[in-house]
Amino acid sequence: MFAEWTVVIGFYIGAAIGSFLNVVIYRLPKGMSLWQPPSHCPNCNHRLGVPDLFPLFSFLLSGRRCRYCKKPVSWRYFWVEIFTGAVWAGFWWQNLVANEDPVRFIVLAIFGSLLIAAIFIDIAWYIIPDSINAWLLLIGLLYNVWLIYANSPIAFTWGIPSAIAGALVGTLALWGVAFLGRLFFQKDAMGHGDIKLARGIGAVIFVAPALLSFGLAIAVGAIIGGVQVMARKRGQAEEEIEGDYDEEPESIGSLLKCGLGYVLAIDAIGQLFPKLDKWWFGEEPQAEENPEDDWQPTITTIPFGPYLALGALLAAYFEIPLLELVDSYWKWATGS
């Protein structure tokens, strides 16, 4: 469809989207408008001019400093732009160069952008805003509508729309981890934002790739998360570690009610009707919460959202070879 060299165009468009994602990552958890005020330095509040708004180049040419107050600019801005550019370039090549599927490219490019926002917000604030999870679910459903219209063979799974099947599998898989952890270990084992993120992932990439992504997330998360916990413990006094598990876990009843709410997508619908969200979950929608409250992460608190998102990106891009690998392993293991 497009020449190979156009991947460079895809990369830079993605980097430009990454520049906007930096605004999302900074403002969305704080409940700030994404549009007003216009882009400005968070230190001196000076409005950014045209020379400050070229993705990647403005950051490097300014020596990673604000042109006005000369204070350092976080490397996060640069990495978000280059990461988003790489994701867009990958999906550009896959769907616009190697194949001719512009609709899938648009869906996956938006999907990847939302996941990148979720990654960096979760790392910084240990939350995944409901608005991001709601958009993932909506994009998956809209993509499924297109596939039905196009008479695609992947539009249905188990006799129901594949997006709904994937959303159910994603919800139940992560909610199941949370439920079993609460039941057998008497502690919270999974954040609710992670459950809703898994639902959105399943809605967009459907059942089999979603399950692959969860497996990748658990494997990588177990390794890197374990290293993070051990590193934290080395830097903490023993008495501080012993107080790490005093937080009261969520009740079984609350977990069951929330799980049903996620299956029914009440939290997503609640983005349009906040009173419905508050009626079901008993609290204000997450987007209105202040992440800078009294809650503090403990030594063993590891954000799982970044691993879910990275696993989903890998599964979306390498779907065919990964499924072939799993199929080959299954045949070898069963002797078939």
N, C-alpha and C positions, 0 to 999 in steps of 0.2 A: 504493500500500500504506500509506504513512504520509504525513501532511501535510508540507508544505515546511518549516514552522517546526521540525519535529523534528530538522532538521540540526544545530540548536544542541545538542540532546541528544547526537547522535553526536559532535559536536566535543568536548564536555566529557568524555564517556566516553573518547574517544581521548586527551585530555590526562591523564586519570587513568592510562591505560595507559602514557603517556609518563613519568609519575612513576615507575612500576615499571621502565621501560626504563632510566632513569637509574641504578637499582640494578644492572641487568644490565651496563650499559656500564662502570660503575666496578668491579664485582666479578668478572665472568666472565673477563676476561683475566688476572686475578691468581689464578684458581683458588679464589676464595672462595665460600662458600655464599651462595645468593641469598636465603635465608630467615633465617639466623642469623649474627650477631646482628641484632635488629630495626633498622630505619632509625635512623641516628644521624649526628651531625655528624662529618665526616672529620677535622676539626681538633681538637675538644675531646672527641669520642666520646660526647657527651651524647645520650641517646636522644631522638628527636623525639617531641613530643606532638601531640595532635589539631590544634592551631592551626597546626602546621608542615606539615601533610600535605594541605592543599587545593591542588590543581593550579593553577598560575599565580598565584592570589591570595595564597597564603602567601609566595611569592617577592617579589611586588611590595610587599605591605603591610609586610614586614619590612625593606624597603630593601635587598634582596639581601644581608642579613647574618644570621648565626646569632643566634638570640635569646639564646643562652647565653654564647658567647665573643665575640660581636660581630665575628668575622672575616668578610670578604667571602665570598659564595657564588658559584661560577662561573656565568656567564651560560649555560653549556651546559645547566644544569638547566631553565632557562626555555625555551630554544629547542627542546630535545627535546620538551618537553610541548606547545608550540604547533605544532610540526611534525607530531607524531603526531596531535594534534587535527585539524589541517587534512586530513591523509590520511584519517582515519576519517570526517570530514565529507564529503569528496569521494566516497568509496565508499558512504557512507550515502545520499547524494542519488542517486547513479547506480543503486544496486541496490535501495533500499528506498522511494524517492520516485518517480523517473522510471520505474523498472521494479520488478518483484516477484520478486526472486531472492535470498532471504535466505541461501541456502547460499553463493552466490558472494560475497555481502557478507562473511560470516564468513571465508571463505578469503582474500579480498583484504585484509581488515582485519588478520588475523594475518600475512599475507605482508608488508604494508606495515610492520607493527611490527618484524618481524624484520629487514627491510632497513634501517630507521632505526637499530636497534642496530648492525648491521654498518657503517653509514656512520660513526658516531661512534667506534666501536672502531678501525676502520681508520685514521681520521684521527689518533687518539691513539697507537696502538701499531703501526701498519702490519701488522696481522694481522686475519684474519676467523676467529673460532673455529669449529672443526669442528662443534660442537654446533648453531650457527646454520645452517650449511649442511646438516646432516643433517635438521634440522626442516623446512627448505624443501623438501627432496626428499620427505620423508614426507607433508607437507601436499599436495604436488602429486599424489602417488600416491593418497592417500585421496580427494581431490577427483575424480580420474579414476574411482575405484571408484563414487562417487556418480553421476557422469555416465553410466556404463555401466548402473547400476541404473535411472536415469531415462530410458534409451534416447535420450540426447542425441546429435545428429548430430556433435558435435565430440569425442565420446569416443575416436574412433580417427583416427589419421593414418598413412597408408601401411600400413594393415592392422594396426598395433600400437597399444596404448594411447597416447593423445596425450601423457601425462605422460612416458612412457618415450622417445617420439620427441623431445620437447622437451629432456629431460635429455641425450640423446645429442648433439643438435645443439649445445646449450650447452657441453657438455664438449669436443666436437671443435673447435668454433669458437675457443674461448680456448686450448685446448691446442695447436691448430694455430699460433696466433700465437707461443706459447712455443717450439714446436719449430722453426719457421722462423727465429725470432730467434736461437735458439741455434745453428742450422745455418749460417746465412749471416753473422751478425754476431758469433758467438763470445761471446755475452753472454746473461744471463738477461733475457728480454723480457716475462715475465708471471709474477706470483706464483701459487703453487698455490692459495691461498685464493680468488683471483679465478676460477680455473678451476672450483672447486667451487661458488662462488657463481653462476656462469653456468649450471651444471648445475641448481641449485635454481630459478633464474629460469625456465629452460626447462620444468622439470617443472610449475610452477604456471601459467604463462600460455601455454604450448605454443609450437609452432614459429614461426609467422609473427610474433606479437607479440615473441617473444624475439629474433628476428633484428632486428626494428625497434629494440628496446631496445639491442642491442649496437651498432648503427649510431649511435644517439643518443649512447651512452656514448663511442664512439671520437671522434666529432665534437667533443663538448663537452670531453672529456679532452685532445684534441690542442691545443685553444685555451687552455683554462685551465691545463693542465699545462705548456704551453710558456711561458706567462707566469710561472708559479711558478718554473720552472727559471731563466729569465733573471733574475728578481728575486733568486734565491739567489746566482747567479753574481756579480752586482754587489756583493754583500756579502761575497764570499770573495776571499782572496788567490789569485793565479794559481797558486802552487805547491800550494795546497790543492786546487784544481780538477784539477790534473794527476794527483793521487793518487786521483782519484775512481773509477777504473776498475780498480783492482788486485784486486778480489775475484774469486776463482776461480769461473767459471760452473759450473752443474750439468752433470754428464755426460749424454751422449745416452742411455746405458743407463738411468740413473736416471729421466730424463724419460719414456722409453718405458714403464718399469715403473709409474711413478706414474700415467701416463695410463690404462693398462689398469686400474689399481686404482680410478680414479675412474669409469670406465665401469661397472665391476662394483660400484661403491658400497661398496668394502671399507672406506673411511674412515668412511662413515655407519654401516655394520654394526659397525665397531670402537668406536662409542660404547657399545654394549652388551657387546662382547667385545674389550676392549683388547689382549688377547694376539694376536688376529687382525690388528689394526692394526699392532702392533709387528712381527709376523712378516712382513707384506707390505712395509711401508714402512721397516722397520729403525730405527724411533725411537718414542719414547713419543707417545701421542696429543697433539695440539696443546693440548687443554684443560689438560693437566698441565704445559705449558711455562711458564716465567717470562718474560714479555715484557720485564722489566727486566734483561736479560742484557747481554753485552758488545757486541751488535750495535748499530750506529748507522747511520741512513739517510744516504745520500750526497746530493750536490747534485741528482742526477738521479733520485733515488728518489721517485716520486710514487704515492701510494695510488690504485689504479684502482677499488677496490671502491665508493667513493662514487659514481663516475660510472656504474658498472654498475647500482647500486641506483636512482639517480635516473632513469636511462634506463628501467629496468623499471617504476617507478611511473608514468612518463609513458605508456609503452606500454600498461600495464594500464588506465589511465583513459581514454586517447584512442585505444584500439585501433581502433575503427571508422573515425573520420576519418583516422587515419594510414594505415591499409591502403587506404582509398579514394584518398588522395593518392598513395601509391606506385603503385596500379593506374593512376591517371590519367597519372602521369608515364611509366609503362612503355608505355602505349598511345601517348602522344605521341612518345616516343623511338623506338618501333618502327614508327610510322605505321599501327598497326592500328586 
